[in-house]
């Protein structure tokens, strides 16, 4: 089964915030975030997918999700690329 690491972004109080997660069904997961049924942090905001990467197994996806969550330089670089568009 394929898994995805993803990053979503939302504008909240004139500031861009991001959230990183992993899933095996990215379309359904983003939909849940936007319906306030995702993670507690994402409730009540409108989210846009700005990054996703596919992995062959859950272990690799979880490892890379953790790395992206902790690597704020990379997260900010991805955010800035989206905001410039």
C-alpha angles and dihedrals in degrees: 000000000000122000130195134212109209142180123208129189136203136177111238123173092345091306129105113234127186138204128198125203145145132236144158092228110043098179093053092044095053089047090053091050090053092048090053091247096110128080117337091247092059099051118122097014134100111240132202124198110237102163138024135164127188124228131188095227142024096245094059091044092052093048092051093043088056092049093050092046091055098039101083093172091060092043091052091047091054091046093050091051089054096044092052091058 
